[in-house]
Amino acid sequence: MENQEKQFTRGFNHGYLLARYLPDLMTNIVKGINSTSDYFQGFFSGEKEWELENSRSQLDDLKHIRRESKSRERNIERDE
């Protein structure tokens, strides 16, 4: 069982790093994989984790931009 967890973790880390730093390569690799091994389950989970983190980061950026925009609009109204 411990070996399965190690393989999953190893695959997760590889999938996460590839998705983050080499997304084009990740896309090409994923197209050719049909395995259900622990390593590849982790690999796909790592990719999904990066996608979730990236989406959260983009949403946070949008919220920040909207807050700044609203603040500027209020300041413009006060100046008029």
N, C-alpha and C positions, 0 to 999 in steps of 0.2 A: 504493500500500500504506500509506503513512504517513497518508493521509486516512482510510482504513478504521480504523486504530488510533485516530486522534483521535475519530472518530465513536463507536467502541466505548467509549473512555474517557469521553467526554461522556455517553453513555447510562448507563454504569455509575454515574457520580457522581450523575446525576439519579435513577436508580432507587434507589440507596442512601439518598439524602437523603429521598426521598418515603417509602420504606418505614420509615425511622426516625422522621421527624417528622410525617408525614401518612399513616398506614397505611390509613385509610378511603378516602382519595382514591386511593391506590396500588391498592387492591383494585378500585375502580371503573374505573380506567384499564386495568388488566391484562385485565379482562373483555372489553374491546373491541378488543384488539390481536391481530392475526394476522400481523404482519409478521415477516420474517426478516432485516431489514436489520441492518447492523453496529450501528447506534445501539440498536435494540431488543434485540439479543443482549446488548449491554452493559447495557441497562436491566434486563433480567431477571436478569443475573448480579449486578448491584448489589443487587437485592432479595434474592437468595439469600444473598449475603455478609452482609447485615444480619441475616437470619434466623439464620445460623450464629453470628455474633458474639453476638446476643441470647441464643441457646440456651446458648452457652458461659458467658456471664455468669450466667445463671440457675443453671446447674449449679454454678458456683463459689460462688454465694450459698448454695445448698443444702448444699454441702460444709462451708462455714463454719458454718452453723447447726447441722449435725450434730456438728461438732467441739465447739462451745460447749455443746451439749446433753450430750454425753458427759462433758465436763469438769465440768459442774454435777452430773451424776449421781454422779461420783466424789467430788466434794466433799461431797455430801449423805451418801453412805455413810460417809465419814470422820468426819463430825460426829456420826453416830448412835452 
